[in-house]
Amino acid sequence: MEKNRTVQKPLIVQTELGLEKQCIACKEFFPLDKEFWWHNGHTKKNGEKSWCAACKSCYNTYYKRRNNLSRSNNYKSDWEKNI
């Protein structure tokens, strides 16, 4: 059964400073240039990124901590099963 997911696309607005894009995580608007947007070579077809640099670094920190905890719990559980 498929769930209907509505994904809100990031907004791009024209201001006196130029094009600004809304981050999908923090909902703040930032100028559309490399200084504000995280990149690792993966872009959309039009060259945009979805996460601002600050939100991406926070996400990576959280994900790494959460992922390491789950890995250590999995190994511990396997080790305890073999005793």
C-alpha positions in Angstrom: 0.0 0.0 0.0 1.5 3.3 -1.0 1.3 6.3 1.2 0.5 9.6 -0.5 3.5 11.8 0.3 3.5 15.4 -0.5 6.9 16.9 -0.7 7.1 20.6 -0.7 9.7 21.8 -3.3 12.2 24.4 -2.2 11.2 27.9 -3.2 13.5 30.2 -5.2 12.7 33.9 -5.1 14.2 36.9 -6.8 15.3 39.7 -4.4 17.4 42.8 -4.7 20.4 40.6 -3.7 19.8 38.1 -6.5 18.3 34.6 -6.5 17.6 33.2 -3.0 16.5 29.7 -2.2 14.7 28.2 0.8 16.4 25.4 2.7 14.2 22.3 3.0 15.4 21.7 6.6 15.5 25.1 8.3 13.1 26.9 5.9 15.5 30.0 5.8 16.3 31.8 2.5 19.9 32.0 1.4 21.6 33.4 -1.7 21.9 30.8 -4.4 25.7 30.4 -4.5 28.4 27.9 -3.4 29.1 29.7 -0.1 25.7 28.9 1.4 24.8 25.5 -0.2 26.4 22.2 0.7 27.8 20.3 -2.3 29.5 17.0 -2.9 29.1 16.7 -6.6 25.5 15.6 -6.5 23.1 18.2 -7.8 19.7 18.4 -9.3 19.4 18.8 -13.1 19.4 22.6 -12.8 22.5 22.6 -10.5 20.8 23.4 -7.2 21.3 21.8 -3.8 18.5 21.1 -1.3 20.3 21.6 2.0 22.0 24.7 3.2 25.6 24.1 4.4 24.7 24.6 8.1 21.8 22.1 8.1 23.8 19.5 6.2 26.6 19.6 8.7 24.1 19.3 11.6 22.5 16.4 9.9 25.8 14.6 9.3 26.8 15.0 13.0 23.4 13.6 14.1 23.4 10.8 11.6 26.9 9.7 12.4 26.2 9.6 16.1 22.9 7.7 15.6 24.4 5.3 13.1 27.4 4.4 15.3 25.0 3.7 18.2 22.9 1.3 16.2 26.0 -0.4 14.8 27.5 -1.0 18.2 24.2 -2.3 19.5 23.9 -4.7 16.6 27.4 -6.1 17.2 26.8 -6.4 20.9 23.6 -8.3 20.3 25.3 -10.7 17.8 28.2 -11.3 20.3 25.8 -12.0 23.1 23.8 -14.5 21.0 27.0 -16.5 20.4 27.8 -16.9 24.1 
